[in-house]
Amino acid sequence: MVGRKNSLNHGHNLMQRRYRRYDHRIKNMTAESGDPYLFPDLAIPLSTAREWIKRGPQDVVTLWEIGQNEKNLLGEIQSLKKELNTLKVEQDLSTKTFRLFGFQIQYQRLPSEESKISLLQMVHDAVRTIGLERALETIGLSRARWSLWLRRSKNCQLADESSCPKTLPQRLTSPEVRTINSHLARM
């Protein structure tokens, strides 16, 4: 209820009169029905209800969301929360990848075993929310490269190996280096 002052004789005898404000939907429903007693529990004065009926339903500018029922709005909120969570995971994955490797890893070699393990863990965490394909696409890693690293991680073989060890014939291959290291370790 909003108090409103009504002055008589330019403010000498002030009377206070209270006006009630009604929701536009109540006014429009009353006007559409033509029944001034449509909402008896609101105790709307007869003169007020008749005035609404006389004016007819009024146009109201509102938001689409306000006219929706609670169930629809809750569904919309849940959908937006899920989308927001997905975007947060993608952003987090991109940010961590950028911090570790620079702009894109798509065409870079990652020699560090620790970097590969870290990247595999980040993808694993993101997969729960956004799925494998989207996680790999977000960071620019091919599925083939990811699969290879995953297989190698199970055998602790993520250390980088040269793509073309035979380009220098005198150079030892990675298995030869491991064999020599194992023999040296036994000594």
Order of alpha helices (4+ residues) and beta strands (2+ residues): beta-beta-alpha-alpha-alpha-alpha-alpha-alpha-alpha
